[in-house]
Structures are given as C-alpha cells and as structure tokens.
C-alpha cells in the first residue's frame, strides 16, 4: 500500500497563538480535523478509512485505520489527544484524531515550520475574562511552499491584510517576477510600462521591478527624442 498525501495548502492552515508576552505573540501553524478527513477521502476514498476512540488510563486515544486492498487487511495508527481550553471531550477527541493522522503523514511537513514571532501594537490587545492581556488581531497564512518535505516559504498577514511575517523566498513569486520583468523589457510605451506595474501590485515594492520600470521608461523617452 503506497499512500501519497499531498502537502497542505495555505487555505488549509490556521494560525494559533502560542506564547504571549507584553511585546507580542508567537504563532503555531495547525490543521483542523476537517482537513484530515478531506485528505483521507481524497487519497484513500471515504469507504477505505475509519476512526475509533477509546479511553486508556483516562486518556482518550484515536485509531485511524486504512484498508490495504493488496493485502486485504486494515492498517492502523494510534495517538493520544490533549484537552482543549473550550470543549474538553470534543477537543481531546479532535486532537487525538489529528495526531493519529500526523502518524499517517498528513501535515507532517508543518513540523518544519519556522519560529513565528509577531510584535503587536498597543491597539492590538484586549483583556480576557480573567483580565489577562490577549491579542485581538487575527492572522492567516496566505502562502506556503515546500521543498523535499520542508517549509521553504511562509507568509502571514493580519485581519487588515497587512503582511506581518515572511520566511524564505517564494519560488512562485520569483517565477512571476521573471515574467513581469520580461514584459517590462518588451513594453513599447510608457503607458504600457505603467499598466504592467499597476497590474502586479504585489511586486510594487520590489527593487528589481522598480529599477526595470525606470530604466525602460528612460530608454523609451530617449528613443522618442
């Protein structure tokens, strides 16, 4: 039985607050149980996997089994859950399931994520029920890339879509940048250069793009003189 669980996409990840200090917070990348169920359905089929829960020494364990059609047997992997801060039993069951799915390889690449620390401004805090300082700003992953099972690029923005954290270099971004630069060099008019720049706002602060636009405009102006 050969299983090929794909790597998780940015929209399948959530940011969970880890450590909280007076200056800011650390963030942890995690997947919810729905992602695991979707990937199991996608790779092995909804009729070829099952989950079971059992209490062992007052700890809730989950066993995820996948049917090996070649051998005609069920293959199982198990792990224990940790209680959540909100719903004790439901959170523990969900955590046990997600951990068991990690054992199958689903989302294992998240263990290679970099340490994420975000400094917070004074207006990004609130107080919880116990009067403790907690972040009110929410964060999300917009981009993530991998190589050889490891995270090579990670980008996180806040609820105002402002970039707050970036790690590594994006291959996808570099490929797009190369194509944009080619368009700039081939542009026949200043208006065309400006249009290309406006259409690629995510690269508006890139030094190479700015320099290429400036150089092409100067060249076009010189040729027209």
C-alpha positions as CSV (number, residue, x, y, z in Angstrom):
1,X,0.0,0.0,0.0
2,X,1.6,3.2,-1.2
3,X,0.0,6.4,0.1
4,X,0.8,9.9,-1.2
5,X,-0.8,12.5,1.0
6,X,-0.1,15.9,-0.6
7,X,1.4,18.8,1.3
8,X,-1.1,21.2,2.9
9,X,-2.1,24.4,1.1
10,X,-2.2,27.9,2.7
11,X,-6.0,27.9,2.9
12,X,-5.9,24.6,4.8
13,X,-3.8,26.1,7.6
14,X,-4.8,28.2,10.7
15,X,-2.6,30.3,13.0
16,X,-2.9,29.5,16.7
17,X,-1.4,31.8,19.3
18,X,1.4,30.2,21.3
19,X,3.5,32.3,23.7
20,X,2.1,35.7,24.7
21,X,4.4,38.4,26.2
22,X,4.0,42.2,26.7
23,X,5.6,42.7,23.3
24,X,3.8,40.3,21.1
25,X,2.9,36.7,20.3
26,X,4.3,33.5,18.8
27,X,2.1,31.7,16.2
28,X,1.8,28.0,15.5
29,X,0.6,26.6,12.2
30,X,-2.0,23.9,12.6
31,X,-4.7,22.0,10.6
32,X,-8.2,21.2,11.8
33,X,-9.8,17.7,11.7
34,X,-11.9,18.6,8.6
35,X,-8.6,18.9,6.6
36,X,-7.6,15.4,7.7
37,X,-10.9,13.9,6.8
38,X,-10.9,15.6,3.4
39,X,-7.4,14.3,2.6
40,X,-8.2,10.8,3.7
41,X,-11.3,10.9,1.4
42,X,-9.2,12.3,-1.4
43,X,-6.3,9.8,-1.2
44,X,-7.8,6.5,0.0
45,X,-11.5,7.1,-0.6
46,X,-14.3,7.6,2.0
47,X,-15.0,3.9,2.2
48,X,-11.4,2.9,2.9
49,X,-10.6,4.5,6.2
50,X,-12.2,4.7,9.7
51,X,-11.5,6.2,13.1
52,X,-12.1,4.7,16.5
53,X,-11.7,6.3,20.0
54,X,-11.0,4.6,23.3
55,X,-10.1,5.5,26.9
56,X,-6.8,4.1,28.1
57,X,-5.7,5.1,31.7
58,X,-8.2,8.1,31.5
59,X,-6.6,9.3,28.3
60,X,-8.6,9.5,25.0
61,X,-6.8,7.7,22.1
62,X,-7.8,7.7,18.5
63,X,-7.0,5.0,16.0
64,X,-7.1,5.8,12.3
65,X,-7.2,2.7,10.1
66,X,-6.8,2.5,6.3
67,X,-7.7,-0.5,4.3
68,X,-4.9,-2.2,2.3
69,X,-6.6,-3.7,-0.6
70,X,-3.5,-5.5,-1.8
71,X,-3.2,-7.5,1.5
72,X,-6.9,-7.4,2.4
73,X,-6.3,-6.0,5.9
74,X,-6.8,-2.8,7.9
75,X,-3.6,-1.0,8.9
76,X,-3.9,1.2,12.0
77,X,-2.0,4.1,13.6
78,X,-2.9,5.5,17.0
79,X,-2.2,8.5,19.2
80,X,-3.5,10.3,22.3
81,X,-5.3,13.6,22.5
82,X,-4.8,16.7,24.6
83,X,-7.8,18.6,26.1
84,X,-8.7,22.0,24.5
85,X,-9.4,25.1,26.5
86,X,-13.0,25.3,25.4
87,X,-14.7,21.9,24.8
88,X,-12.9,19.3,26.9
89,X,-14.0,16.0,25.4
90,X,-14.6,17.2,21.9
91,X,-11.3,19.0,21.8
92,X,-9.5,15.9,23.1
93,X,-11.1,13.6,20.5
94,X,-10.3,16.0,17.7
95,X,-6.7,16.4,18.8
96,X,-6.3,12.6,19.1
97,X,-7.6,12.2,15.6
98,X,-5.3,14.9,14.2
99,X,-2.3,13.4,15.9
100,X,-3.1,9.9,14.6
101,X,-3.3,11.5,11.1
102,X,0.1,13.0,11.6
103,X,1.3,9.5,12.2
104,X,0.0,8.6,8.7
105,X,1.9,11.6,7.3
106,X,-0.9,14.1,6.9
107,X,0.6,17.6,7.5
108,X,3.8,16.2,8.9
109,X,5.6,19.0,7.0
110,X,4.2,21.5,9.5
111,X,6.8,20.3,12.0
112,X,9.4,22.1,9.8
113,X,7.7,25.5,10.0
114,X,10.0,28.3,11.3
115,X,9.5,30.0,14.6
116,X,6.9,32.7,14.1
117,X,7.1,35.8,16.3
118,X,4.9,38.9,15.7
119,X,5.3,42.2,17.6
120,X,2.0,43.8,18.4
121,X,1.0,47.5,18.7
122,X,-0.8,49.0,21.7
123,X,-4.2,48.9,19.9
124,X,-3.9,45.2,19.1
125,X,-4.6,43.9,22.6
126,X,-7.7,43.0,24.6
127,X,-8.4,41.5,28.0
128,X,-9.9,38.0,28.5
129,X,-12.4,37.0,31.2
130,X,-9.6,36.7,33.8
131,X,-8.2,40.2,33.0
132,X,-5.2,38.8,31.2
133,X,-3.8,40.6,28.2
134,X,-4.6,38.7,24.9
135,X,-4.1,39.6,21.2
136,X,-7.3,40.8,19.4
137,X,-5.7,40.8,16.0
138,X,-6.2,37.7,13.9
139,X,-3.7,36.2,11.5
140,X,-3.8,33.9,8.5
141,X,-1.4,32.1,6.2
142,X,-1.6,33.5,2.6
143,X,1.3,31.5,1.1
144,X,3.3,28.4,1.9
145,X,5.8,26.5,-0.2
146,X,7.8,23.3,0.4
147,X,10.9,21.5,-0.9
148,X,11.7,17.9,0.0
149,X,9.0,17.9,2.7
150,X,10.2,21.0,4.4
151,X,8.7,24.5,4.5
152,X,10.8,26.9,2.4
153,X,8.5,29.9,2.3
154,X,5.8,31.1,4.6
155,X,3.8,34.4,4.5
156,X,1.4,35.6,7.2
157,X,-0.9,38.6,7.2
158,X,-3.2,40.2,9.7
159,X,-7.0,40.8,9.5
160,X,-6.3,44.0,7.6
161,X,-4.3,42.1,5.0
162,X,-1.1,43.7,6.1
163,X,2.0,41.4,5.9
164,X,3.3,40.6,9.4
165,X,5.7,37.8,8.8
166,X,7.6,36.3,5.9
167,X,10.1,33.4,5.9
168,X,12.3,32.3,3.0
169,X,12.0,33.1,-0.7
170,X,9.0,32.2,-2.8
171,X,9.7,30.2,-6.0
172,X,6.3,31.1,-7.3
173,X,6.9,34.8,-6.7
174,X,10.3,34.6,-8.4
175,X,8.9,32.9,-11.4
176,X,6.2,35.6,-11.7
177,X,8.7,38.3,-11.2
178,X,10.8,36.9,-14.1
179,X,7.7,37.0,-16.4
180,X,6.9,40.6,-15.3
181,X,10.4,41.7,-15.9
182,X,10.2,40.2,-19.4
183,X,7.0,42.2,-20.1
184,X,8.6,45.4,-18.9
185,X,11.6,45.0,-21.1
186,X,9.3,44.4,-24.1
187,X,6.9,47.3,-23.4
188,X,6.6,49.7,-26.3
189,X,5.3,52.7,-24.5
190,X,5.5,54.4,-21.1
191,X,1.7,53.8,-20.6
192,X,2.3,50.1,-21.2
193,X,5.1,50.0,-18.5
194,X,2.8,51.8,-16.0
195,X,0.0,49.4,-16.8
196,X,2.2,46.4,-16.1
197,X,3.3,47.9,-12.8
198,X,-0.3,48.5,-11.7
199,X,-1.4,45.0,-12.7
200,X,1.3,43.5,-10.4
201,X,0.8,45.4,-7.1
202,X,2.2,42.6,-5.0
203,X,5.6,43.3,-6.6
204,X,5.3,47.1,-6.4
205,X,8.0,47.4,-3.7
206,X,10.4,45.0,-5.4
207,X,13.6,46.9,-6.2
208,X,14.3,45.0,-9.5
209,X,10.8,45.7,-10.7
210,X,11.1,49.4,-9.9
211,X,14.5,49.7,-11.5
212,X,13.3,47.8,-14.6
213,X,10.3,50.2,-15.0
214,X,12.5,53.2,-14.5
215,X,15.2,52.0,-17.0
216,X,12.6,51.1,-19.6
217,X,10.8,54.4,-19.4
218,X,14.1,56.3,-19.7
219,X,15.0,54.1,-22.7
220,X,11.6,54.8,-24.4
221,X,11.9,58.5,-23.7
222,X,15.4,58.6,-25.2
223,X,14.4,56.7,-28.3
224,X,11.4,59.1,-28.8
225,X,13.6,62.2,-28.6
